[in-house]
Amino acid sequence: MRHLIDFGDLDRREWDELYARADQIISQPEAFGDTCRGKVACNLFYEPSTRTNFSFQAAMLRLGGNVFGFSDPRSSSVSKGESLKDTVKMVAGYADVIVIRTPWEGAARAAALYSDVPVINAGDGGHMHPTQTVTDLTTLTRLRGGVDGLAIGLCGDLKNGRTVHSLIKALAHFRDIRFFLIAPRELAIPEYLRQFMREQGMPFVEVAGLEAVIPQLDVLYMTRIQQERFHDPLEYARSKGIYVLTRGKLARAKADLLVMHPLPRVDEVSVDVDDDPRAAYFQQARFGMFARMALLADLANQPRIAPDPVEIGKAPLCHNPNCITQTQLYLPPLVKQNGGGACCAFCDAPL
């Protein structure tokens, strides 16, 4: 692969190769200490991050490379009005790989249009988070021995949860996955993902309660209600705290259930769950560093390739207020098909 923008862009063979590399790194990390010697990563983090930012930094350093970038755009020329295109073209001149996180959906795909070096999507608004998916699949494979045939509960903010969106797209490459989508109606998965699951023959049920389905699950993937994705504070207040996993609720779950969470948590997983042997979320965070090492070992060592020229946009086709095309008006009017209908190629919103 040239970039990692959406995990759905990878096929099963590419994932198997990526996991094989991650597995080797987990088992023998010292053997990879010079893999990126002399290489430099640029981390462009336009919104707050702990695990993703730190794990990418740690991953590059453990591979023998170096890292620069910003974790607050106010400390960069972005605060002076510099466009995403100009920032990317500038840092691509300094780095061998760009890791980008933004609050704007589709921004990573936009960045890849203008970069001479590989771009890794570290989260674009409420859209996708493919490196968290690499982390999640590494965790599942390492702790369960594989991913096929699992009953997976996705619980919480499924509307804005980019980790959930990426995971659903990725699990289309695996067999016999059954989904329990646990969310209130106002935080249910977007329609384009619902349509995607139907097209891919991925069986799912949507439920509002956790307790009734927890005995059926092999994996429970908890997510927080994301305050930063709500425009209305009252709407967030109504949704906050709707799902809380406690040690007591786990009493009805399978003995080999895996409880996962992309973190950070707020109140949706009680601290009394942390010492339960089924709680995997801190292991999951550590596996994320190794998974990102595997990814950087590939992408940071690719040659520089000048991107093809792209059309200069005039007005955005997309009406999603969170889409990158709403602020970066030079972007080309890219369209793709999803479920028989046209959608924005940046953020997947229907047109």
Steps between C-alpha positions, in 0.01 A plus 500: 500500500605858440285672765276379784189717482222244551559144619243393243765580236703197618422147388528192721847411367634846587357475850650153551842633394466799730401283796784255433743792525333630818513151651873480430554841658302405813703179535843650421490884508877536527540354150328805349704773669660615174204452265439876465850623577540837326124534434283782634127506576294819520203488738236763415247489784232765456303364797594351839642150525687294755521136388510555124754781510722344766485152349599629156789691657609198704463274196726715281760540775506125568560442127804727513336801330415851611179702537398864474167680467240676708228395741334842505440680167508833684877455525533468123433709189152350493415779748603749229259348248728250324297248299515124555646461151787741569576349840513150352713598200741682729548224760518234227824670403643427844353160592481144367145438628219726627264402783197729513207539738237769448142582604404522129359193331688404186809707584744208476378412151537865404855506639594193296411686179790741554767299681824361353520256793253251651217641713353314798154592623518524881132602522291740293215642704218252554585316177784242515792392718678217312807474723274438799350221290848357442539513879164332557561217253849443639349473848226260388739279306758494776256431785235292321717329241297645213209719404270274298180374659468754782187659646597863552307762694571863411365723775463876546529784252482312171398810305818700565729212597768493232664198664175307457458612139850384408459170684177418318665570163796278593291208624347462154825312419424231759254212512191438710510816710175582679441854620294637787479877454417640844403866492203734551325594178658847488851349517446207260749427221478719188278373220791458258656245737169322548474473121862382480432218746197387303696500175781299658262245654606592854218398739415757766232590747449845652400510865472772763602293806829333594387262774275288279770416243818482709471120559520443121818699438857386438621861484351812656640819346407793721522862380451828680234756421717762328423845632714666231273362222184660642393847391225513764614467866152387602509215250833387645363523855208274402733237352785508753509204736237299314725190497724410792674162512554378856644185657147401591379510140795285396370222725259404218772503230707212363811404693717569194335828396741773392409851617663754268498879490696741278537737799482754650210395717280734697239307698399221261735238651512495877843477663387179671526331159873577463616200702263256331707263281258570215594870489738538204505875439840578654656206315322632193674837539842331521428282197418825319863609523621173348234512228608853408862388494401241239323767298787750516754232412325473165384853420798700630730300273309564179651726233390858447246523217360831378117481492308552178353848448138530612216723391456826687158517662260791481223412746447193719256234382471357849253644752648333808599798722791297643647407161844635413359635171297759693811695599764397243318624191782417256438126545378316189133390491564128552202260493474124556219247504367343818196276505399606153507869589754778462690614808788731583831323441652686795248444782256239358198727554223441242472767231 
